[in-house]
């Protein structure tokens, strides 16, 4: 366990430890020469860091260092890279975030206990971030899980028990209770090393400036902005400066204020020292997209925050590293991860906005230390400086910052139910005593003994360890176990001794769900709509960090009122509900950013800034995880087939970012963008099915592309476009039981389907259910090849289809392409004779009064085609094929009126002759 200031070379210890792990694979020959044989994945080192940037940086370094010289396989697991299913088993060094490790080890798909037996070294970087909001993941999802895996294997005498021997090496910034973390990691006293600022490679001068408070935090921040220039002039010595600001807009305001104050009467910036530097900055500024940043760069200044486009952020980092920018104002994005040290660091205010309901909150001491750690450039400076700007009432506390050491506390108590459920689902915990053992393996237990009042534990429980254990068992474990039981995630016996996972609990753990989100999914009713599913995502705790910023409300309100969204945010206080005038809540912002991302028209008309686009991407990513959880829950636990079908559709809608009626469906083809899609649409080619039926040379003409583009894109569409599907539903009385029906559903590829489509190995889902959503008749995940060679026949359980007022609905939902699903339905009415069908047509369901013009039109159609008129069977089958084929796959009509008239005619035909259609399909042979 090593604690030392930033920049003192802690990560070099990790490399020495890796070499120490590999020494067993060095063979000494008879002549005394040594040869490294290679670990071949049998001994693994796991490097765990809190941010993706740190993980990616370390993976790059170690691929060059260990991969080139020792031929070790170094793998990065951050979610940004598809590593392949064998990467975890075959890798020697694994670089991973805590969340990724937690998620992967919740599923027994990566080698199970065999994988744990190969782990020899666990490298924990920035472990002081245990006190961060994400610290519980490192605590329970990484360290305690490894410790419990080792303990359980020994207890159960597992075949790998003798091979399990983790060695922890932890590095951190300075904090006061280093010994507590060491005790948690089972580090012996002689292996604990603590170094203060006296060991910094570059000595640091720290100044605390106290200012009189303003009426509110906003005005105080604006006042500090005007003071930054004087501090830069006084403390920077003409060297690079990083100024940390509490908000994105604050970083922009600071840079523009510095630009204004540093410009002389001739328009020249005092931060640009030569004509060569000015020419270089002018040239570099041309490639910057943000206009405000562009002007700042020309003046030798910059700003950096998460809302900037990646190219602009990279340009600022590049120019600052090259000493071309004198001052960069930034948010905390540069405090962790990106290595851009400066001579001077200014912390402009020690408060940040904590979101709705929290207001402005003080920085943690660890955050302040992290920012200060950027001051002083190794190999460039012999000293560094840091200035902390704060209110006078905090000045005395921060004056001791040079020796400041924060006490690290656990955050596991804030979401202990989720991690308890994960261990129950993994079967690491099987009963209450096992749960208590798990709790004792956490940092929470160590700190609860030392500082019980912080965790709301009565001081009287400290009389003995036995009393503490008893209190934790009753008020922590049993309390949260009961929450899991009541929400249906686990179950126990009458004595509340054993703990067993339910299917819902296993799904919750494997999909990394918060308990509140999983409970909301379980509470959805069979009548829930697609909009209800999306509100579950928008309201989820997974998206709770969302903040509605002042400058975002105008565009969010405009998007909500645009009329371009499938669903809008409504004011439910009014009856009937109307579109909400003003967006206020984070959940409303989440919902609107989702809807904006799913509408090509809204994306085109309302171009949102990069920060909102980033947030929308994050919401879609989280939404996909929640939807996948819904699919598993609705399909395997709950009897909610309609919600399952909606979730399956929404899953690919979020992936492709479009609804089935989106005019830009062709952009799902990899080589087709918006421009080419619009050209094809203008030529009445609107769907993949139409592209298949169009000559390649015509496609090239429509798209204004050269040969052989048409052939290539048509072949690509043939590979990804689902085959045309024919669905026949046969209902007839059961000969053995007169009062019951027999139902058979036959699904096959039509004659239009070519061999390539028939052999498609891509997945689709078959969902058969009753219209009222009360009965799941069938749910299967299939490949399209199942519908070839005679098709697929599904016999439905007759006990489920006895309501004569209901309908049977069959959906074939493609796994990837939006707008390609096929649906068929029929009334639950037994087939008898043709005269019975003709004399008893299916009644139309009552609806609102229709306009007189429409009624006269229907009366005329009825007189033109009475029920007794003979109908050609081929014509009927053509109509049936139309009704079971997506409208966007039918050849596009030349006029919109004709398309609408055709649809109306088909619907009218279905209503009048539904019984006849079913009879002819039954009697086809």
N, C-alpha and C positions, 0 to 999 in steps of 0.2 A: 504494500500500500504506500503510494508516493504522493505527497502533496507539495506542490511548488508553484511559483508564479508562471504565468504564460511566457512562452519563449525560452524556457530553461532546458529544453531537450528531453521532456518526459517520454515522448513517443519513441525515442531511441531505445528505451528499456524494453519496449514491445518487441523490437527487432532482435535484441539480444536474447529475449525469452524464446522467440521462435527458433533461433539457432540452437538454443539449449534443448528444446523439444526434439530437434532433428538429430541430435548427436548419437542416438541409438541406431541410426541408419548409416553411420559411417563405418566402413569396413577397413581394418588395418591389415595390409598385406605383409607377407613374410619379410620383405625388404624395408618395412617401416613406413611405406607410403600409405596414405589414407585416401579412400575413395567413397564418395557419397552415393548410396544405392537408390535413393528416392523413396519417399514415404508412401506413394501410391494411394493416398487418401486414407491410410490406416491410422494416422495420427493427425488430428485436425486442430488448428488454432482458429478461434472465433474472435474477430475484432468487432466490438459493438460500440457505436458512437451515436450521439443523439440526433444528428442531422444527416441528410442525404449527401450534402456537399462534403462533409468530413469523410463519410464512407467512400464516396466516389474518389476523392483525392487520395485516400490511403490505398484503395484498390489499384489506382493508376501507378502510384509509386512502387508498390510491392510487386506488381506484374513485371516492371522493369528490373527491380532489384532481385527478387527471388525467382521469378519466372524465367528470366534470361539465363541467369548463372546456375541455378539449381533445378530448373525445369519443374518447379512447383506450379500447381494449378491454383490460381487466385481467382475467386468468384465474388462478384458484387451482387448482393440481394437487397434492392431498395424498392422493387416494384416497377422501376423504369426499364428494367432489362428482362427479357425472356431467357432464362438460363437453361431451360430444358429439364426434363424430369430426372436425369442422372447427375446433374451438376452438383447437388448437395452431397451425394455419396462419393463422387470422384474427386472433389476439391480437397486441397490441402490447407488453404487459408480462406476463410469465409469472412467477408466484410459485410456487415449487416446492421440495420437499425433495430432498436428494441421491438418496435411494433411488428416488423417483418418476422423476427425470430419468434415472437409470441404467437403470431398467426400461424406460422408454418408448423410449430410444435404442438398446436392444438389438434392437428389431424395426424392420424397414424399412417401417413402416406409417404414418409421420407425415411423409412428404415426403422422407425420406432426405437426400441431400446438398443438395437444394434448401432444406430447413429450416435446415441449418447455414449456408448462405450468407446467410440472412436475419438470423442472430444477429449483432448488432453490439456488444452490451454484456452482460457477465457480471458480476453484482454478488454477491460472496461475503461473507456476513455470518457473524460468529463463526468466522472461519477458524482460530483457535487450537484449535478442537475437532478439528483433524487428528489430534491425539494421542489422541482418544477412540476407543473400540472401533468406532464407526461411521465413523471418519475415513477409512478406506480407500475407502469409497464416494465421498466427496467427491474424494479424490485420483485414483482410477483411473476411477470411473464418471462423473465430470463433467469435471474439468480436463484430465486426460491424454487422455480421449476426444475432447474438443474440439480439443486440440492435434494429435492424430494424424489427425483428420478433415481439418484444414487442411493438414497435411503431405502426406497421401496425395493430396488433390485437386491440389496443386501438382505432385507427382511424376508423377501419371498424366495431367496436363494436362486435368483435368476441366472441363466447360463452366462450372462455377460457381467455378473456382479463383480468378479475379480478383476475385470478390465476397466471398471469405472474409477477414474482418479483425476478429478478436475483440479487444475491449478489456476487460481484467480490472480490476475495482476491488475490493479486498479490505479489510475492516475487522475488527479484532480487539481483544481485551484485550491488556494488556502481556505480552510474552514476550521472551526474550533473543535468540533467533536469527531475528529478523525478516528479516534480510538473506537467509537461506536460503530462506524462503518467497517473498521478492521475486525471487530468482534463478530459482526454479521457475516463477513466473508471468511471467518475462521483463520484470520491472519495472525501468526505468532507475533509476540511483542518485538522480537528482534528484527522482524521484517517490515516494521512500520517506519517510514521516513517522512519527516515533516520539515520543510524549508520555508522561510519567510521571504520578505522582499529584499533582505540582504543578499539573497542568492540570485537575484535577478541578473541576467547577463548585462543589462543596461540599467544603471541606477535611475530612479524615478523621483522627480519632485512633484508633490501633490499639493494643490492649492484649492481651498474651499472658499467660494465667494457667496456671502449671504446677502439677499436683497429683500426689501420691504414687500410684504404680500400685497397683492391687488384685490379688487373686489371679487374676482373669480379667477379660476385657473386659466381660462382662455386669455384674459387680459394680462395675466402674469407672464404667460408664454410669449405674448406679443411684445411685452416690455423686454424680456430677455433677448429676443431676436435683435433688438437694436443695440444691445451691449456686446454682441459677439465680436464685432469688428475691432473694438478696443482691446479685447483679450487676445485676438490673433496678433495684433500689432505688438503687444507687450511681451507675450510669452513664446511666440513661434520661432524667433531668430531667423526668419526667412526660410523656414523649413516646412515640410508638408504637415497639414492639419486635418484631422477628422473631427467633425462636430456632430455628436449624436443628439437627435431631436426626438420628441415623444410621438410624433405623427408624420404621416407622409406629407401633408400640406405644410407642416412645420419645417420639414427639410427643404421644400421648395422656397418657402418664404425666407428662410435663412440665407439661401444662396442668392436670391434676388436682392435681398437687403445688402449683402456684402458687395454685390456687383454695383449697386447704386452708390454705396459709400466709398468704394475704391476707384471710381471713375473720376478722373481729373477734368478740368475745364476744357481740355482738348479732346475729350472722349476716350482717352487711353486708360487702361486698367493698371493699377499699381501692382497687380499680381502677375503681370506679364513683363518680363525683364529685358527682352530683346526682340528685335524685328524678326529674327529667325524663329523664335518661339511663337510669335504672333502669326507668322505665315503658316507654320505647322498646324496651329490650333484652328485657323480659318479653314484649312484643307480638311482636317479631321471632322470639323463641325458639319460639313456638308452631308456626311453619312448619317447624322443623328436625326431621328424622326420627330422627337419632341421639340417643339419650337422654343419653349422657355429654356430647356437644357442647352439647346444649340447656342443661344445667345450667352448663356453663362460660360460655356466652354470657351468661347471666343475671348472671354475675360479672364481665363485661367481658373475658373471655378466649376464646380459640378455638384449635383445632388444624386442620391442613390436610394431607391426604395422599391418595394415589391410591385408597385403599380407600373413601373417603367417596363417597356418591352425589353426582352432579353438582349437584343442587339445594343440598345442604348446603355443598359447596365454594364455589359461587357466592355463597351467603349470607355465608360467612366473608369472602370477598374484598370483598363489598359493604360489610359493616360495618367492616372494617379500613380501607378507603379513606375511609369517612365518619368516621373517628376515633372510632368507637363502641367498638371493641375495643382495649384497651391493649396486650395481648401476644398474638401468635399463634405457637404452636410448629408447626413444619412439617418435612417432609422436603425433599429437593432439588427437589420439584416447583415451588417458588416461586423457585428460584435462577435458572432459565432460563425465559423465555417470558412468564410473567405479571408485569406491571409493577406491583409493590406495594412501593415503597421505604419504608423506615422510618428513624427517627432512629438507632436502635441495632440492631445485628445481633449476636447471640450465636451462636457456633458451638459447640454442646455436644458436644465430642469430635471428634477428627480421624480417626476410624476408622469404617468401615462394614462391614456383613456382606457378604462377597463370594460367598456361596453355598457349597454342599457342596464340600469339598475345598480351599477357599480360606481359610475362616475370616474373621477380621476383617482388613481391609487399610486402609492409610493413604489418605486422600483425595489425589488429585492436586493439585498447587499451583493448577492452573487452576480446579479446583472450589472451592478455598478463596477464590481471587480473585473468582470469580463470586458467591459468597455475600457476601463483603465489599462487592462492588459495589452491593448493595441498601441499604447504609447511606448516610444523608445524602439528604434529599429536596429536589430542585431546586424553587425557588420557595416552599419552606416553611421550610427551615433554613439557617442560615449555617455550620453545621458538622454532622458526623456522628460516630458512634463505632462501633467494632467490637471485640468481645471474643472471643478464641479460647481455649477451654478444652481443655487437652491434658495429656498425661503430662509429667512433668518432663524425661524424657530427650529429648523433642522440642522443649523450650522454646527452646533456643538457636537451632535452625534457623528457628523461626517468629518469633523476635524481629526478624528482618530482613524481615518480611513486607511492610513499607511499600515496600521496594525490591525485593521478591521478583519474580523473573522466571523462569518455567519455560522449559526448553529443549524445544521441540516436536520430537517424533520421529514417524516414519512408522509406521503399523500395517499397511501393505500386505503385509509379509512373512508375516503371520499367515493370510492367505487369498488368496495370490497365484495359486493354481491356478484359483480361480473366475473371477478377472478376466482371466487369460490365456486361459481357455476362451471367455469372452465376446468377446474381441477376435478370436480365431480364428473363432468362429461368425459374427461380423460381417464377416469377411474383411478386417479392418483389419490383421491379422497373417497372412501367408502363408508365412513361412519364419523360420528362426532369426535371420538378420540383422534382419528386420522386428521380431521379438520383442525384440531388443536395443535397437532404436530406440524401441520402446514403453517399455521399462524406463527408458531414459534420459529419457523425458518425465515420469517420476514424481518425486514428492518423496522417495521411497525412495532413488533414485539420488543425489540431492543429499546426503542425510544419510549414506549409506553412504560417501561420499568423506570426510565430515567426522568421522564417529564410527563407524568400522567395527566396533569391538568390541561395540557395542550390538546389531549384527545378526549377531554371531558370524562376522565376516569376518577372516581372518588379517591382521595388520598388514603382513606382507610384500607383500601385494597392492597396497599404496599406493605401491610403487616408481615406478609409472607408471600413467597412465590405461589404457594398453594391457593391463597386467597385471590391473587391476581388471575391465576388460571381459571378459577371458578367464576370470577366476574366476567372474564373474556368469553368463557364458554356460554354463559347465560345471555349477556347483553350484546355480544358481537356475533358469535357463531350461530347460536340458536335464533337470534333475531333475524339475521340475514338469510339463514336457511329457511325460516318460516316465510320470508318474502318470496323466495324461490318456489316454495311449495304452493303458496297461495296463487302465484302467477302461473303455475303449471309447468315450471321449468325442472322441478325435481319432485320426488316423493320420498316419504319416510315411513317407518313403522309406528305403531301405537306408542311405543316408549320414546319416540323421537331419537333413536339411536343410529339406525342405518341411514345412509343418504344414497339415493339412486337417481340417475339422470332420466328425465323423460325425453321423448323424441324432440319436443320443443326446445328443451335445454341443450341438447346436443347440437341442434341447428343453430341456436343462439351462439353457442361457443365457437363453432366452426366458421360462422360468418362474422364473428367479431362484433356482435350486436350489444348495445347497451340494454339493460333490463327494461328501461322505460320504452324503448323503441320496440323490443320484442313483445312487450305487453300490449302496445298499441296495435301491432300486427295481429295478435291473438284476439283482440277485441273487434276486429273488422267483421261485419255481418255478411251474410250470403248476398244481400242486396247492395253491397258496397260498389260504388262506381269507380271508374278509372281515376276520376278526380280525387276520390277519397284516398286511393293508394298514393297519389302524388302529395297529398297533404300530410300523410304519415311521414314521408321523406322530409318535407319542408319543416315539420315540427320536431324532427328527431333530435335527440341530445348530441348525436354525432356532428350536427351542424350548429351547435350552440355557440361556438366562438364568433359567429357572424355578427357584424356590427353594421347598423344603418347609419352611414355618414351623412352629414348635412348636405354636402354637395352632390349626393347620389339621388336624393329624393325626387328632384325634378324629372330626371330621365326615367326613373322607375314609375312615377305617376303617369308619364306620357305613354310608356309601354303598356301599362295596365288599361288605359283608355283608348288604345290605338285601334281596337276592333280586329287585330290580326292574330290574337291568341286564341287557342282552342278553349282554354279555361282562364278565367280572370279571378282576381282577388275581390271578393264582394263584401259589402257592409251588411252583415247578418243581423244588425240591430234594426234594419228597416224591413218592412214587409210590403211588397215582395223585395227580396234582397237586390240591391243595386251595386254597381261597380263602386268600389271604395274610392273616396276622393283623395285621401292622403295615406301613403304607405308609411307605417311607423315601426312595425315589429320586424325582428330578424326573420321570423318564419315567412312573413309576407315577401320579404326581399328574396329569400331562398326560392319561393314558389315562382316569382316573376322571372328570376334569372333562369330557372329551369324552362319555363314556357318560352322565353325569348330564345334560348338555345335550340328549341325544338321547332321553331318557325322560320323557314327560309325568308319569308316575306318580312317578318319583324327584324331579322338580322340585317336585311338589306336596307330597310327604312330607318332603323334606329341603331346606328353604330355606337356601341358603348366603349368607354375607355378600357385600356388594357387591364387595369386592376379588377374591374367588374367582370371582364371576360375570364380572367384567372379564377375569380371566385365562382363563376358559373361552371367552369371546368371542374373545379373541386366538388361542387354540389352534384354534378352529373356523376363523377367518380364515386362519391359516397352513395348516391342514389342507386347506382348499379349494384353495389354491394347489398343494399337493403332489399332491392327488387329480387336479387338472386335468393336471398333468404326467404322472401315471400313465396317464390316459386316452390321452393322445397317444402315450406310449411303448408301451403294450400294443396300441394300435390301429394304429400305423404302423411300429413297429420290431420288437417281440417278437411271437412267435407264441403268445400266451397269451390265448385268447378268454375263458376262464372268469374270469381276473383282470380282463380288460377289462369284462366284464358286471358284475362286483362293483364295480369302480371307478366305472362309470357310475351304478350305483345309489347308491353311497356319496356321490357328488358331490351328488346332490339330497337325500339324507338329511341331510347336513351343512347344506345350504342351508335346508331346511324344519325341521330339528331334530326329526325323528321317523322311526321305522322303519315299514316297510309294514304291520306288525300293530298299530301304535299305535291305541288307541281314539279318539284325538282327530284323526283324519285330516281331519275337516271344517273344522278351524281353518286349513287351507290356503286356504280361501275368505276373501277380504279382509275381508268384513263379519261374519264369524263368529268369535267369541271362545270362551273356555272355557265360559262360562255358557250361551250359546245352543247350543253343540255338545252339552253335557250334556242339555239339554232335548230336542234332536232325537234323541239316542241313546236317551233314555228312551222315546221314541215309535217306536223301531225304525227310525229313519232314520239310517243309519250311514255311508253313502257318497254321493259326488256322483251316481253313477248312480241311486241311490234318490231323491235330491232332484229329479232331472230327471223321474222317473216319478211324482212326488207332486204333487197339485193345489196351486197357490200358496196357496189359502185354508187348506188343511190345514197347510201349512208355517208360515203365520202363527199358526195355532192352537197347533201344537206348540211353536214358538219364543216364543210369547206376545208377538208383535210385531203392529203395526198395518198395515193396508193402506196402500200397495202393496208392503210389504217382501217378501212371498212372490214376487211377479212379478219384482221387481228382482233378488233374490238368485238366482232360478232362471235368469234371463237371464244373469247373471254366471257361474253354473256352466256353462251351455251354451257360453259363450265359452272357458272354461279347461279343461273336462273333455275328455280325449281321447275320440275316437269309439270305439265297440265294434269290435273287430278280429276278423276270422275268418282263421285260418291253416290251410292245407291243405298237407301234405307228401306228395308223390307219388314213390314209389320203384318203378322197374320195370327189367327187364333191358334192356341196350342191344342193339338188333337187330344192329348191326354187330360188337359184341364180346360174345360170350355170357358171358364171365366177369366182365363189369363192369356196374355199375349206373348208371342215369340217374336224377338227382334233380331235382325241380322243386318250388320252394316258392312257393305263391300266397297273397298277403296282400291282403285287401280289407276295406272297411268293410261291416258287416252291414246288413241291412234296417232295423234299429232306428236307424241313424245318420241324423240330420237334415242338411239342406244346410249349416247353419252349421258343424257339426262336420266335415263332409267337406272343407270349404274351409279348415280350420285351417292357419295358416301357421307354427304353432309347431313346433319341431324334435323329432324323436325319433331313436333309434338302432336300427338293425336289426343284430343279431348272430346269426350262424348258425355253429354249431360242433359238434364231436363231444363226447360226454359225458366221455371221458377227457381232454379239453382239449388233445389233441395236434394238432388241425387247426382252423385258422380258415377256415371255408368262405365266409363273407361278412361284411363290416363296412361299413355305409353310414350316413351321416348324412342323414336325409330330413325332409321335411315331410309332415304327415298327408294333405295333398292328393294325395300320390303313391298313396295307397291307394284313391282314388275313381275313378270312370269305368273300371270293369273291373279295378281293383286293380293290384297289382305282382306280376310273375312273375320269380323268380330261378332261373336254371339253375346248378346246382352242378357244379364240376369233378369228373368221375367218378373222377379219380385219387386224390381225397382221402377217398373213402368206401368203402374195400374191406374194412375189418374187420367181419366179420359179427357179432361180439360187441358191437359198439359201438352207440350211439344218436345220432341227429341231434337237436339242440336248437335251437329258433328262439325268439329273444327280441326283442320290440318294447319298447324301454325309453323311456318318455316323458322329455322333457328337463327337466320341472319338477315334476310332480305325483307325490308318493309314493303308492304303493298302486295305481297305474294301469297297471303293466306287464303284458304278455301273453306267456305262454310256451306252446309246444307242442313235443312230442317224438315220435319214432318209432324203432323198432328198424331196423337196417340189414338188411332181409330182402327179397329180390326178390318182387314180386307175380306169381303165375301164374294159378291158377284158384281159384274159390270153394271147391271141394272140398279143394284143397291147404291153404287157410287154415283150413278147419274141421277137417281131419284133423291139422294140425300147429300147434296153438295155441302162442303164445309162452310158453316156460317161465318160471316165476317165479324170480327170482334168489334163491339160498339166503340165508337169514337166520337169526337166532337162533330157538330153539324157541319157538313161540307157546303161550300158555295154552290148556288143554284146552277151556275154554268157547268161546274164539275159534275153535279148530279145528272144534268141533262145529257152530258157526254157519256156517262156510265150507262144511263138508260138506253141510249142509242146503241152502244156496244152490246148491251144485253139483247136488244131486239135483233141485231145483226147476227148474233151467234147464240141461239138458244141452247140450253143444256142438252137437248136431245140430238143436236147436230152432230153427225159422225166426225171424228177428228182423226187425221192420219197419225199413226203411232210414231212415225219418223219425225213429224212436226213436233209432237209432244216431247220426244227425247231431245230435240234441239233446244226447246224451251228449258227443259230440265238442266241441260248442260250450261245454258246461259245463267241460270239461277245459282249454280254451284261453282261458277268461275268468277274471280274478282273482276269488277267492272273495268279496272285499268288494264286488264289483260285482253279484253275484247278489242277488236280492231277499232281504232278511233274514228268516230263519225266525222263528217266534214263540217257539221254545224252542231252547236250546242243544243238547239231546239230538237233536232232529230234524236240526239242521245237521250234527252229527257223524255221524249215521246216513246222511245223504245223501252226505256226503263218502266214507264207507266203501263205500257201495254203488257210487258212481262209480268208485272205485279198483278195486273187485273186478270191475266190468264191464269196465274197461280191460284188466285182466290176462287175463281169460278170453276176451275177444273182440277183442283188439288186432289180430290179423291180419284178422278179418272187417271191422273198422272201416276199416282201410286199404284193403281191397279195394273196399268200397262207396264210399269217397271217390274211389278211382281210377276206378271205373265210373259216376260220378255222371251223366254225360251219357247 
